[in-house]
Amino acid sequence: MISKLDYVVPRSANRFFELYLEDYNGDLIDVPVLIQNIQDSQGGFPNKDSSDKNWILTRRFFLFDTVSGLAMGDSSGVPQVIRYPLEMTLKINLDTKNQEMINVPYLMI
């Protein structure tokens, strides 16, 4: 029987996901991921910039981060903190140059 704790706290390592869009030809297209609160090496937050030229896009994301919440030396395997996305939005824009087409969408977390 699965307990409530098993559902809330995944016991395995983080599971990463990649999102793809299948086009009309059946080809899979990578959907870039914009993690809004990502911090660069200088301490800045480039993904909060309104200009997409400075964005740092990724392909992989997770739903639950249980690994970074483990305390050093704690052998119980129960994290003190669990990170998860507060909001996820798939952004889709129409292609203004081609009718009935879209630009490559991106997932905003």
Residue pairs with C-beta under 8 A, 6 or more apart in sequence:
8 82
9 66
9 78
9 79
9 82
10 64
10 66
11 66
11 77
13 66
13 67
14 62
14 64
14 65
14 66
14 67
15 62
15 63
15 64
16 60
16 61
16 62
17 60
17 61
17 62
17 63
18 30
18 59
18 60
19 30
19 31
19 33
19 59
19 61
19 107
20 28
20 29
20 30
20 31
21 28
21 29
21 31
21 104
21 105
22 28
22 29
23 29
29 104
30 59
31 90
31 104
31 105
31 106
31 107
32 57
32 58
32 59
32 104
32 106
32 107
33 57
33 58
33 59
33 60
33 61
33 106
33 107
33 109
34 47
34 55
34 57
34 106
34 107
34 108
34 109
35 47
35 56
35 58
35 61
35 109
36 45
36 47
36 48
36 108
36 109
37 45
37 47
37 48
38 45
38 46
38 47
38 56
39 45
40 46
40 56
46 54
46 55
46 56
47 55
47 56
49 55
57 106
61 85
61 107
61 109
63 84
63 85
64 82
64 83
64 84
65 82
65 83
65 84
66 79
66 82
67 79
68 79
68 81
68 83
69 79
69 80
69 81
69 82
69 83
70 77
70 79
70 80
71 80
74 80
85 109
87 109
88 107
88 108
88 109
89 107
89 108
90 105
90 106
90 107
90 108
91 105
91 106
91 107
91 108
92 102
92 103
92 105
93 102
93 103
93 105
94 101
94 102
94 103
95 101
95 102
95 103
